[in-house]
Amino acid sequence: MGEGGFDHAGVHLPTGLVYVAHTANDAIDVLDPEAGRYTGSVGGLRAVAGALVTDSQVFTSNRGENSVAVFAPGAEREGRTPASLRKLAVGVRPNGLAYAPSQHRLLAAHVGDPAIPGSCTVSVIDVAAWAPIAELPMPGRTRWTVFDPVTERFFVNIAAPACIVVIGARGGLAIERAIEMPSAGPHGLDLDVARRRLYCACDGGTVFALDADSGAIVADAPLAGPPDVIFVDEALARLYVAVGTPGVLEVFDTAPLRKRATIDTAPGAHTFAFDAKRHLVTVFLPDSHRAAVYRAQ
């Protein structure tokens, strides 16, 4: 077991299986939350940081080797490094991932290296050809990213200067604008597509709701500490925010934005997976290398 714990995770909605970046093991671990069991791993992913799951693909960002990878759900049954796995070199220390299905384009956001000027960038990849399309410079270190299927735009959080960069997913893939944020360190990011609300949780200890079309801040709420991963439950109008210190999962109603509950998890539990079909929240506990599963009601 190496250092690094767990990082981002995604859910394969047809099966409910959770694919989580187990950075400490250079692997994607696969869990069945409803059955309460570990089902397999895909290895050979150095310092894997991100996992993004669609019905037919699992994408990963691999900070330790400056690559992204793709494999089919179920490939964990082939062994720790399945023959079906493909990799592609990208920028410096990729982390956040977002996918535009209508264009078959994957965006990988790179946190960069302070010793390498200009290394905070995003790569856009043609998934069908498995080839890079573009690399765009960012104004600072990236955090997470999401895709808006209504406007066909990517949103990318930037730690400093504190802002959300908006990138069109079609055509020339240019930066359209940057939305300034009034709190330090935009970190977790997710989108309520139906209600047109973009949620941004900042290291400064505040979560913001923005109008996804205008970028205007419409509400905010305090957090128990610096956040990391967030997810929106559109059907239940909830927002879940992981706070690693002190180790809680904060639950908010979104219409309007107000805190509903604070659930004790464990120190360092900064990441989780959300199953929108089954309303399951799987929180990863780095000290015990376990996961806690909650059902939203």
Buried (B, 14 or more C-beta within 10 A) or exposed (E): EEEBBBBBBBBBBEBBBBBBBBBBBBBBBBBBBBEEEEBBBBBBBBBBBBBBBBEEBBBBBBBBBBBBBBBEBBBBEBEBBBEEBEBBEBBBBBBBBBBBEEBEBBBBBBBBBEEEEEBBBBBBBBBEEEEBBBBBEBBBBBBBBBBBEEBBBBBBBBBEEBBBBBBBBEEEBEBEEBBEBEBBBBBBBBBBBEBBBBBBBBBBBBBBBBEBEEBEBEBBBEBBBBBBBBBBBBEBBBBBBBBBEBBBBBBBBBEEBEBEEBBEBBEBBBBBBBBBEBBBBBBBBBEEBEBBBBEBE
